[in-house]
Amino acid sequence: MLRVQRKQCATCIYRPDSPLDLAQLEAAIADPRMAGHFKGHRVCHHSEDAVCAGFWARHKNHFDGGQLAQRLGRVQLVDDDTMEEQ
């Protein structure tokens, strides 16, 4: 299963008001052989292994793992927050 965050967190880098440079961040995981595609995915900073909801919404069809998981029905939406107050 490919675990994907169900919703964006309040500090998601993919929010429209994010001060971060997305082009620079995405360049770190871009596939240099295939423009617009990624070698991997961005893990949500509130999780240990779930795909960032913002990345998923924007790029789920642009990396091999996302395409395969969708075709095989292996996407699991999760509410995984390791930064919640205990």
N, CA, C and O atoms as CSV, one atom per row, in Angstrom:
chain,resi,resn,atom,element,x,y,z
A,1,MET,N,N,0.829,-1.187,0.000
A,1,MET,CA,C,0.000,0.000,0.000
A,1,MET,C,C,0.876,1.254,0.000
A,1,MET,O,O,1.917,1.308,0.655
A,2,LEU,N,N,0.433,2.241,-0.738
A,2,LEU,CA,C,1.078,3.548,-0.715
A,2,LEU,C,C,0.232,4.426,0.196
A,2,LEU,O,O,-0.910,4.757,-0.123
A,3,ARG,N,N,0.800,4.793,1.318
A,3,ARG,CA,C,0.086,5.608,2.301
A,3,ARG,C,C,0.172,7.074,1.899
A,3,ARG,O,O,1.256,7.599,1.646
A,4,VAL,N,N,-0.988,7.728,1.842
A,4,VAL,CA,C,-1.078,9.128,1.415
A,4,VAL,C,C,-1.888,9.888,2.464
A,4,VAL,O,O,-2.955,9.436,2.879
A,5,GLN,N,N,-1.379,11.036,2.885
A,5,GLN,CA,C,-2.127,11.850,3.838
A,5,GLN,C,C,-3.476,12.245,3.233
A,5,GLN,O,O,-3.555,12.647,2.072
A,6,ARG,N,N,-4.513,12.127,4.023
A,6,ARG,CA,C,-5.871,12.443,3.570
A,6,ARG,C,C,-6.040,13.936,3.281
A,6,ARG,O,O,-6.741,14.309,2.341
A,7,LYS,N,N,-5.399,14.793,4.087
A,7,LYS,CA,C,-5.541,16.234,3.888
A,7,LYS,C,C,-4.207,16.928,4.149
A,7,LYS,O,O,-3.323,16.393,4.818
A,8,GLN,N,N,-4.091,18.119,3.607
A,8,GLN,CA,C,-2.888,18.910,3.824
A,8,GLN,C,C,-2.839,19.378,5.273
A,8,GLN,O,O,-3.868,19.686,5.875
A,9,CYS,N,N,-1.643,19.426,5.817
A,9,CYS,CA,C,-1.478,19.974,7.163
A,9,CYS,C,C,-1.434,21.501,7.073
A,9,CYS,O,O,-1.326,22.065,5.984
A,10,ALA,N,N,-1.516,22.141,8.198
A,10,ALA,CA,C,-1.556,23.605,8.245
A,10,ALA,C,C,-0.269,24.254,7.728
A,10,ALA,O,O,-0.280,25.415,7.318
A,11,THR,N,N,0.829,23.513,7.748
A,11,THR,CA,C,2.108,24.081,7.320
A,11,THR,C,C,2.628,23.428,6.038
A,11,THR,O,O,3.826,23.481,5.760
A,12,CYS,N,N,1.753,22.825,5.270
A,12,CYS,CA,C,2.154,22.137,4.035
A,12,CYS,C,C,2.849,23.104,3.072
A,12,CYS,O,O,2.386,24.226,2.863
A,13,ILE,N,N,3.950,22.662,2.498
A,13,ILE,CA,C,4.690,23.505,1.555
A,13,ILE,C,C,3.922,23.732,0.258
A,13,ILE,O,O,4.283,24.613,-0.523
A,14,TYR,N,N,2.872,22.955,0.015
A,14,TYR,CA,C,2.082,23.102,-1.216
A,14,TYR,C,C,0.881,24.031,-1.046
A,14,TYR,O,O,0.105,24.204,-1.986
A,15,ARG,N,N,0.714,24.625,0.117
A,15,ARG,CA,C,-0.362,25.596,0.306
A,15,ARG,C,C,-0.049,26.842,-0.519
A,15,ARG,O,O,1.119,27.200,-0.667
A,16,PRO,N,N,-1.057,27.500,-1.053
A,16,PRO,CA,C,-0.830,28.686,-1.890
A,16,PRO,C,C,-0.056,29.804,-1.189
A,16,PRO,O,O,0.646,30.576,-1.841
A,17,ASP,N,N,-0.181,29.892,0.126
A,17,ASP,CA,C,0.500,30.964,0.857
A,17,ASP,C,C,1.881,30.567,1.392
A,17,ASP,O,O,2.461,31.285,2.207
A,18,SER,N,N,2.397,29.448,0.942
A,18,SER,CA,C,3.703,28.990,1.411
A,18,SER,C,C,4.811,29.936,0.943
A,18,SER,O,O,4.839,30.332,-0.222
A,19,PRO,N,N,5.722,30.297,1.848
A,19,PRO,CA,C,6.818,31.194,1.479
A,19,PRO,C,C,7.983,30.465,0.810
A,19,PRO,O,O,8.945,31.101,0.378
A,20,LEU,N,N,7.904,29.148,0.722
A,20,LEU,CA,C,9.010,28.363,0.178
A,20,LEU,C,C,9.020,28.354,-1.345
A,20,LEU,O,O,7.987,28.549,-1.986
A,21,ASP,N,N,10.177,28.131,-1.904
A,21,ASP,CA,C,10.355,28.065,-3.356
A,21,ASP,C,C,10.119,26.621,-3.809
A,21,ASP,O,O,11.020,25.786,-3.734
A,22,LEU,N,N,8.897,26.334,-4.281
A,22,LEU,CA,C,8.544,24.968,-4.681
A,22,LEU,C,C,9.415,24.447,-5.816
A,22,LEU,O,O,9.766,23.268,-5.829
A,23,ALA,N,N,9.764,25.293,-6.753
A,23,ALA,CA,C,10.593,24.848,-7.872
A,23,ALA,C,C,11.921,24.302,-7.358
A,23,ALA,O,O,12.400,23.275,-7.838
A,24,GLN,N,N,12.502,24.973,-6.404
A,24,GLN,CA,C,13.778,24.528,-5.838
A,24,GLN,C,C,13.600,23.219,-5.061
A,24,GLN,O,O,14.419,22.308,-5.185
A,25,LEU,N,N,12.545,23.127,-4.269
A,25,LEU,CA,C,12.298,21.923,-3.499
A,25,LEU,C,C,12.016,20.720,-4.402
A,25,LEU,O,O,12.512,19.622,-4.150
A,26,GLU,N,N,11.232,20.925,-5.438
A,26,GLU,CA,C,10.898,19.830,-6.338
A,26,GLU,C,C,12.083,19.417,-7.195
A,26,GLU,O,O,12.161,18.268,-7.630
A,27,ALA,N,N,13.000,20.332,-7.439
A,27,ALA,CA,C,14.197,19.992,-8.209
A,27,ALA,C,C,15.006,18.915,-7.502
A,27,ALA,O,O,15.715,18.146,-8.151
A,28,ALA,N,N,14.907,18.852,-6.177
A,28,ALA,CA,C,15.650,17.860,-5.410
A,28,ALA,C,C,15.192,16.430,-5.695
A,28,ALA,O,O,15.972,15.492,-5.534
A,29,ILE,N,N,13.939,16.251,-6.116
A,29,ILE,CA,C,13.449,14.902,-6.395
A,29,ILE,C,C,13.035,14.720,-7.861
A,29,ILE,O,O,12.459,13.693,-8.221
A,30,ALA,N,N,13.323,15.697,-8.689
A,30,ALA,CA,C,12.965,15.614,-10.107
A,30,ALA,C,C,13.810,14.552,-10.807
A,30,ALA,O,O,14.969,14.333,-10.454
A,31,ASP,N,N,13.230,13.914,-11.774
A,31,ASP,CA,C,13.949,12.936,-12.595
A,31,ASP,C,C,14.588,13.688,-13.765
A,31,ASP,O,O,13.871,14.184,-14.634
A,32,PRO,N,N,15.904,13.782,-13.804
A,32,PRO,CA,C,16.553,14.562,-14.852
A,32,PRO,C,C,16.355,13.994,-16.252
A,32,PRO,O,O,16.576,14.695,-17.240
A,33,ARG,N,N,15.944,12.740,-16.347
A,33,ARG,CA,C,15.739,12.108,-17.656
A,33,ARG,C,C,14.338,12.302,-18.201
A,33,ARG,O,O,14.091,12.078,-19.386
A,34,MET,N,N,13.402,12.725,-17.323
A,34,MET,CA,C,12.009,12.875,-17.746
A,34,MET,C,C,11.447,14.174,-17.175
A,34,MET,O,O,11.059,14.224,-16.008
A,35,ALA,N,N,11.403,15.188,-17.968
A,35,ALA,CA,C,10.901,16.490,-17.504
A,35,ALA,C,C,9.482,16.358,-16.963
A,35,ALA,O,O,8.631,15.729,-17.591
A,36,GLY,N,N,9.231,16.947,-15.809
A,36,GLY,CA,C,7.900,16.904,-15.210
A,36,GLY,C,C,7.617,15.644,-14.425
A,36,GLY,O,O,6.496,15.459,-13.951
A,37,HIS,N,N,8.601,14.768,-14.273
A,37,HIS,CA,C,8.416,13.523,-13.518
A,37,HIS,C,C,9.399,13.466,-12.362
A,37,HIS,O,O,10.383,14.205,-12.330
A,38,PHE,N,N,9.122,12.579,-11.412
A,38,PHE,CA,C,9.915,12.498,-10.199
A,38,PHE,C,C,10.456,11.091,-9.994
A,38,PHE,O,O,9.822,10.102,-10.363
A,39,LYS,N,N,11.638,11.024,-9.398
A,39,LYS,CA,C,12.251,9.740,-9.046
A,39,LYS,C,C,11.556,9.135,-7.842
A,39,LYS,O,O,11.592,7.920,-7.647
A,40,GLY,N,N,10.937,9.953,-7.052
A,40,GLY,CA,C,10.251,9.509,-5.847
A,40,GLY,C,C,9.162,10.483,-5.484
A,40,GLY,O,O,8.663,11.218,-6.336
A,41,HIS,N,N,8.791,10.492,-4.220
A,41,HIS,CA,C,7.743,11.396,-3.752
A,41,HIS,C,C,8.205,12.115,-2.501
A,41,HIS,O,O,9.201,11.738,-1.884
A,42,ARG,N,N,7.482,13.143,-2.137
A,42,ARG,CA,C,7.793,13.913,-0.926
A,42,ARG,C,C,6.962,13.345,0.219
A,42,ARG,O,O,5.741,13.230,0.120
A,43,VAL,N,N,7.642,12.995,1.305
A,43,VAL,CA,C,6.971,12.487,2.498
A,43,VAL,C,C,6.497,13.683,3.323
A,43,VAL,O,O,7.218,14.669,3.472
A,44,CYS,N,N,5.292,13.587,3.852
A,44,CYS,CA,C,4.737,14.651,4.697
A,44,CYS,C,C,5.609,14.817,5.940
A,44,CYS,O,O,6.019,13.830,6.551
A,45,HIS,N,N,5.888,16.050,6.308
A,45,HIS,CA,C,6.728,16.298,7.477
A,45,HIS,C,C,6.001,16.000,8.794
A,45,HIS,O,O,6.607,16.080,9.863
A,46,HIS,N,N,4.727,15.662,8.728
A,46,HIS,CA,C,3.970,15.246,9.916
A,46,HIS,C,C,3.871,13.726,10.003
A,46,HIS,O,O,3.154,13.203,10.856
A,47,SER,N,N,4.577,13.014,9.137
A,47,SER,CA,C,4.486,11.564,9.068
A,47,SER,C,C,5.878,10.971,8.889
A,47,SER,O,O,6.823,11.663,8.509
A,48,GLU,N,N,5.982,9.692,9.166
A,48,GLU,CA,C,7.263,9.020,8.933
A,48,GLU,C,C,7.348,8.421,7.538
A,48,GLU,O,O,8.443,8.207,7.019
A,49,ASP,N,N,6.186,8.148,6.923
A,49,ASP,CA,C,6.243,7.490,5.620
A,49,ASP,C,C,5.107,7.828,4.655
A,49,ASP,O,O,5.136,7.377,3.510
A,50,ALA,N,N,4.121,8.596,5.074
A,50,ALA,CA,C,2.984,8.899,4.201
A,50,ALA,C,C,3.344,10.001,3.197
A,50,ALA,O,O,4.055,10.952,3.522
A,51,VAL,N,N,2.843,9.849,1.993
A,51,VAL,CA,C,3.056,10.857,0.952
A,51,VAL,C,C,2.338,12.145,1.361
A,51,VAL,O,O,1.210,12.108,1.853
A,52,CYS,N,N,2.988,13.257,1.156
A,52,CYS,CA,C,2.410,14.578,1.431
A,52,CYS,C,C,1.131,14.746,0.602
A,52,CYS,O,O,1.124,14.469,-0.597
A,53,ALA,N,N,0.057,15.198,1.242
A,53,ALA,CA,C,-1.226,15.395,0.547
A,53,ALA,C,C,-1.112,16.433,-0.561
A,53,ALA,O,O,-1.712,16.278,-1.625
A,54,GLY,N,N,-0.352,17.479,-0.319
A,54,GLY,CA,C,-0.163,18.512,-1.342
A,54,GLY,C,C,0.596,17.987,-2.544
A,54,GLY,O,O,0.233,18.273,-3.685
A,55,PHE,N,N,1.656,17.214,-2.291
A,55,PHE,CA,C,2.419,16.607,-3.380
A,55,PHE,C,C,1.525,15.653,-4.165
A,55,PHE,O,O,1.537,15.651,-5.396
A,56,TRP,N,N,0.750,14.841,-3.446
A,56,TRP,CA,C,-0.126,13.868,-4.092
A,56,TRP,C,C,-1.147,14.553,-4.995
A,56,TRP,O,O,-1.343,14.139,-6.137
A,57,ALA,N,N,-1.787,15.585,-4.494
A,57,ALA,CA,C,-2.800,16.295,-5.277
A,57,ALA,C,C,-2.206,16.885,-6.551
A,57,ALA,O,O,-2.863,16.925,-7.591
A,58,ARG,N,N,-0.999,17.328,-6.465
A,58,ARG,CA,C,-0.359,18.002,-7.592
A,58,ARG,C,C,0.370,17.049,-8.549
A,58,ARG,O,O,0.430,17.301,-9.753
A,59,HIS,N,N,0.928,15.943,-8.006
A,59,HIS,CA,C,1.840,15.121,-8.809
A,59,HIS,C,C,1.573,13.614,-8.782
A,59,HIS,O,O,2.466,12.842,-9.131
A,60,LYS,N,N,0.391,13.170,-8.386
A,60,LYS,CA,C,0.159,11.734,-8.253
A,60,LYS,C,C,0.358,10.956,-9.555
A,60,LYS,O,O,0.590,9.748,-9.522
A,61,ASN,N,N,0.271,11.621,-10.673
A,61,ASN,CA,C,0.463,10.945,-11.957
A,61,ASN,C,C,1.856,11.156,-12.536
A,61,ASN,O,O,2.120,10.770,-13.675
A,62,HIS,N,N,2.755,11.771,-11.755
A,62,HIS,CA,C,4.070,12.120,-12.277
A,62,HIS,C,C,5.217,11.351,-11.634
A,62,HIS,O,O,6.377,11.721,-11.815
A,63,PHE,N,N,4.920,10.297,-10.893
A,63,PHE,CA,C,5.987,9.425,-10.394
A,63,PHE,C,C,5.489,7.984,-10.458
A,63,PHE,O,O,4.306,7.704,-10.263
A,64,ASP,N,N,6.423,7.082,-10.736
A,64,ASP,CA,C,6.063,5.692,-10.988
A,64,ASP,C,C,5.243,5.071,-9.863
A,64,ASP,O,O,4.253,4.387,-10.122
A,65,GLY,N,N,5.647,5.305,-8.616
A,65,GLY,CA,C,4.930,4.720,-7.487
A,65,GLY,C,C,3.484,5.181,-7.418
A,65,GLY,O,O,2.599,4.396,-7.078
A,66,GLY,N,N,3.236,6.435,-7.732
A,66,GLY,CA,C,1.875,6.964,-7.714
A,66,GLY,C,C,1.015,6.366,-8.809
A,66,GLY,O,O,-0.140,6.010,-8.578
A,67,GLN,N,N,1.576,6.259,-9.992
A,67,GLN,CA,C,0.835,5.683,-11.112
A,67,GLN,C,C,0.493,4.218,-10.838
A,67,GLN,O,O,-0.643,3.793,-11.045
A,68,LEU,N,N,1.474,3.454,-10.374
A,68,LEU,CA,C,1.248,2.029,-10.107
A,68,LEU,C,C,0.242,1.811,-8.980
A,68,LEU,O,O,-0.658,0.980,-9.098
A,69,ALA,N,N,0.396,2.550,-7.901
A,69,ALA,CA,C,-0.512,2.387,-6.767
A,69,ALA,C,C,-1.952,2.675,-7.173
A,69,ALA,O,O,-2.867,1.963,-6.759
A,70,GLN,N,N,-2.159,3.705,-7.974
A,70,GLN,CA,C,-3.512,4.029,-8.427
A,70,GLN,C,C,-4.076,2.922,-9.307
A,70,GLN,O,O,-5.222,2.507,-9.133
A,71,ARG,N,N,-3.276,2.446,-10.248
A,71,ARG,CA,C,-3.747,1.403,-11.178
A,71,ARG,C,C,-4.069,0.099,-10.470
A,71,ARG,O,O,-4.978,-0.626,-10.873
A,72,LEU,N,N,-3.313,-0.199,-9.403
A,72,LEU,CA,C,-3.512,-1.451,-8.679
A,72,LEU,C,C,-4.462,-1.312,-7.490
A,72,LEU,O,O,-4.687,-2.278,-6.762
A,73,GLY,N,N,-5.014,-0.125,-7.292
A,73,GLY,CA,C,-5.912,0.097,-6.161
A,73,GLY,C,C,-5.200,-0.023,-4.823
A,73,GLY,O,O,-5.775,-0.518,-3.854
A,74,ARG,N,N,-3.956,0.425,-4.763
A,74,ARG,CA,C,-3.130,0.265,-3.570
A,74,ARG,C,C,-2.823,1.594,-2.891
A,74,ARG,O,O,-1.757,1.746,-2.294
A,75,VAL,N,N,-3.734,2.554,-2.970
A,75,VAL,CA,C,-3.572,3.840,-2.288
A,75,VAL,C,C,-4.407,3.810,-1.013
A,75,VAL,O,O,-5.607,3.539,-1.053
A,76,GLN,N,N,-3.771,4.087,0.104
A,76,GLN,CA,C,-4.463,4.126,1.384
A,76,GLN,C,C,-4.377,5.545,1.937
A,76,GLN,O,O,-3.286,6.027,2.241
A,77,LEU,N,N,-5.518,6.214,2.069
A,77,LEU,CA,C,-5.551,7.559,2.646
A,77,LEU,C,C,-5.483,7.437,4.161
A,77,LEU,O,O,-6.233,6.669,4.763
A,78,VAL,N,N,-4.584,8.194,4.772
A,78,VAL,CA,C,-4.367,8.088,6.215
A,78,VAL,C,C,-4.419,9.462,6.868
A,78,VAL,O,O,-4.253,10.488,6.209
A,79,ASP,N,N,-4.652,9.459,8.165
A,79,ASP,CA,C,-4.561,10.651,8.998
A,79,ASP,C,C,-3.418,10.385,9.970
A,79,ASP,O,O,-3.641,10.044,11.132
A,80,ASP,N,N,-2.214,10.542,9.487
A,80,ASP,CA,C,-1.011,10.201,10.246
A,80,ASP,C,C,-0.310,11.481,10.659
A,80,ASP,O,O,0.237,12.191,9.815
A,81,ASP,N,N,-0.322,11.784,11.958
A,81,ASP,CA,C,0.310,13.011,12.415
A,81,ASP,C,C,1.216,12.701,13.606
A,81,ASP,O,O,0.749,12.550,14.734
A,82,THR,N,N,2.510,12.610,13.336
A,82,THR,CA,C,3.462,12.324,14.398
A,82,THR,C,C,3.820,13.575,15.185
A,82,THR,O,O,4.569,13.489,16.159
A,83,MET,N,N,3.303,14.745,14.789
A,83,MET,CA,C,3.608,15.983,15.484
A,83,MET,C,C,2.470,16.448,16.397
A,83,MET,O,O,2.557,17.518,17.001
A,84,GLU,N,N,1.418,15.657,16.497
A,84,GLU,CA,C,0.301,16.007,17.375
A,84,GLU,C,C,0.771,16.070,18.822
A,84,GLU,O,O,1.698,15.367,19.225
A,85,GLU,N,N,0.116,16.922,19.588
A,85,GLU,CA,C,0.412,17.001,21.020
A,85,GLU,C,C,-0.007,15.687,21.672
A,85,GLU,O,O,-1.063,15.138,21.356
A,86,GLN,N,N,0.809,15.197,22.562
A,86,GLN,CA,C,0.523,13.938,23.257
A,86,GLN,C,C,-0.348,14.161,24.457
A,86,GLN,O,O,-0.687,13.208,25.159
